Amino acid sequence: MKRLLLSIVAFAGLSSSALAWDGYDWESRSYVEIEKGNLVREGNNIEIYDWDSGEYRDVTVEDMQSTGSGTELEVYDYESGDYRTFDME
């Protein structure tokens, strides 16, 4: 029983460290990823990975709206000076 509990705890720890939130920016036609550790709330600064540019970017969460298939996330991208909207899964 002790071995089973230890296995479950170890598996939960490994699987949660690999979690990320994936999305798509329709305007730039780019996939984005928000890695674990970013608290995604309106007004918070977070770091995203933009697969098109191959770079991490600092953005501010401006708005979050639930949709039928996920979440629409509007951010302000400091590097480009643009507002971007992501469809997050």
C-alpha positions as CSV (number, residue, x, y, z in Angstrom):
1,M,0.0,0.0,0.0
2,K,2.8,2.4,0.9
3,R,4.5,1.7,-2.5
4,L,1.3,2.4,-4.4
5,L,0.8,5.7,-2.6
6,L,4.4,6.7,-3.3
7,S,4.0,5.8,-7.0
8,I,0.8,7.9,-7.2
9,V,2.5,10.9,-5.6
10,A,5.5,10.6,-7.9
11,F,3.4,10.3,-11.0
12,A,1.3,13.4,-10.0
13,G,4.4,15.4,-9.4
14,L,6.0,14.5,-12.8
15,S,2.8,15.0,-14.8
16,S,2.0,18.4,-13.3
17,S,5.5,19.7,-14.0
18,A,4.9,19.1,-17.7
19,L,1.7,21.1,-17.9
20,A,1.4,24.1,-20.1
21,W,-1.6,26.0,-21.6
22,D,-1.6,26.0,-25.4
23,G,-3.3,28.4,-27.7
24,Y,-3.4,30.0,-31.1
25,D,-3.2,33.6,-32.3
26,W,-5.4,33.8,-35.4
27,E,-4.1,37.2,-36.5
28,S,-0.5,36.3,-36.6
29,R,-1.2,32.6,-37.3
30,S,1.1,31.5,-34.5
31,Y,0.8,29.0,-31.7
32,V,1.6,30.2,-28.2
33,E,2.3,28.5,-25.0
34,I,2.0,29.6,-21.4
35,E,4.1,27.5,-19.2
36,K,3.4,26.3,-15.7
37,G,4.1,29.0,-13.0
38,N,2.3,31.9,-14.8
39,L,-0.7,33.1,-12.9
40,V,-3.1,34.0,-15.7
41,R,-5.4,36.7,-14.3
42,E,-6.4,40.1,-15.7
43,G,-3.8,42.7,-14.9
44,N,-1.0,40.2,-14.4
45,N,2.3,40.1,-16.3
46,I,3.0,36.7,-17.7
47,E,5.6,35.1,-20.1
48,I,4.5,33.4,-23.2
49,Y,6.4,31.4,-25.8
50,D,5.6,32.4,-29.4
51,W,6.3,29.5,-31.7
52,D,6.3,31.7,-34.8
53,S,9.1,34.0,-33.6
54,G,10.8,31.3,-31.4
55,E,11.0,33.7,-28.5
56,Y,9.6,34.2,-25.1
57,R,7.6,37.4,-24.7
58,D,6.4,39.4,-21.7
59,V,2.8,40.3,-21.9
60,T,0.0,41.8,-19.7
61,V,-3.3,40.0,-19.5
62,E,-5.9,42.5,-20.4
63,D,-9.1,40.3,-20.6
64,M,-10.2,36.7,-20.2
65,Q,-13.5,35.3,-21.6
66,S,-14.7,31.7,-21.4
67,T,-15.8,30.3,-24.7
68,G,-17.6,27.0,-25.5
69,S,-14.3,25.4,-26.4
70,G,-11.8,27.1,-24.1
71,T,-10.8,30.6,-23.2
72,E,-10.2,33.8,-25.2
73,L,-7.3,35.7,-23.8
74,E,-6.4,39.3,-24.8
75,V,-2.9,40.4,-23.9
76,Y,-0.7,43.4,-24.5
77,D,2.6,42.5,-26.0
78,Y,5.3,44.9,-24.8
79,E,7.8,44.1,-27.5
80,S,5.5,44.6,-30.5
81,G,3.3,47.2,-28.8
82,D,0.2,45.4,-30.0
83,Y,-2.8,43.8,-28.4
84,R,-3.1,40.2,-29.2
85,T,-5.9,37.7,-28.8
86,F,-5.3,34.0,-28.2
87,D,-7.8,31.1,-28.3
88,M,-6.6,28.9,-25.5
89,E,-7.5,25.2,-25.2
